[in-house]
Amino acid sequence: MQRFLVYLSTLFCLILQPVYALEWPNIEPLKIGPRTYVLEHGPHDEDNSVSHGFHNNPGFVVTSTGVVVIDTGSSYEIGKMILRKIASVTSKPVTHIFTTHFHGDHWLANQALLEAYPDIRTIAHPNLITLLKGGEDKFWLDVFAQRLGDDFAGTKAIIPSTAAENKHYKIGGIRFEVMLFDKAHTATDLMVHVVEDGVLFTGDIINNKHFSFMGHGNFKGAYEATLKALALKPKHVVAGHGRSGSIELIKEFSLIYQELHKLVATYYEQGLMDYEMKAKIVAKLDKYKHWNGFDQRIGSFISQLYAEVEKEAF
């Protein structure tokens, strides 16, 4: 009898929830707070034949009235996977999506969630909405279509519609403290602090053993963002890429931004050009050489910081 009741309960949940056939990618939700979960990719795998484009860390919070999602992912199919995983935890509807920045791997999965729950309130930095409505949405569609091939099939750009504010959003009895930044990892960044759970979603301003593209951002602004994040004293930090962890992740990236700036500024004062200082800087950053993206990014980091330091000098 008990087995039969379990069967009926499972069948009832399936009837209530949309059914999705594809089982990839299949990332199980990790509970990191009383109400907060993260679909954690862990080590950044750029082999899309393995990851199917799933590189970031979507999170969701189960409130008394529904589910709040922080970042989605790169494609329609990833969005459907997120819905399956939310359904494995709760039958409550998704009511809100916060997007941490405009890079496509953090919002192109919105489509699937909006199809399932058309009344979702999508919230993002005002600059993000302006840029995507101005044509950047097509840029990201093209980028990820090229990267993912068939895995990107059917994906459409669903642009967030509500401009975020620097404030506490009270949703289903939970406070979501949102901080906007002028220019850090990009000019469209926000962080989301789930106050009651002590969980901070940082977007790509903070990563774990991973260096993200900084060409849309500013190193000084990113460093200042880490100071604001540290002031919140979160118990748990969900990085943009790589495993989530403690406040030590923020401290580490704060130090990295400082160290990179100091090295470039020192060699700039000595009269070296960016390409002349690269080998010297790489030699001093030995502890980061095994991080994902180091070889790919360090040259552009130095050139960008050189331009920032040069601007400071005048």
URVEN-V963488 format. One record per helix or strand of 2 or more residues. SS is the DSSP state (@ for helix, = for strand). FROM is the first residue (numbers start at 1). TO is the last residue. If there is no record, write none. Layout:
ss->SS from->FROM to->TO
ss->SS from->FROM to->TO
This chain:
ss->@ from->2 to->16
ss->= from->29 to->31
ss->= from->36 to->39
ss->@ from->48 to->51
ss->= from->59 to->62
ss->= from->67 to->70
ss->@ from->76 to->87
ss->= from->94 to->99
ss->@ from->104 to->106
ss->@ from->110 to->116
ss->= from->121 to->124
ss->@ from->126 to->152
ss->= from->162 to->163
ss->= from->167 to->171
ss->= from->174 to->180
ss->= from->190 to->194
ss->@ from->195 to->197
ss->= from->199 to->203
ss->@ from->219 to->231
ss->= from->236 to->239
ss->@ from->248 to->269
ss->@ from->274 to->284
ss->@ from->286 to->288
ss->@ from->294 to->312
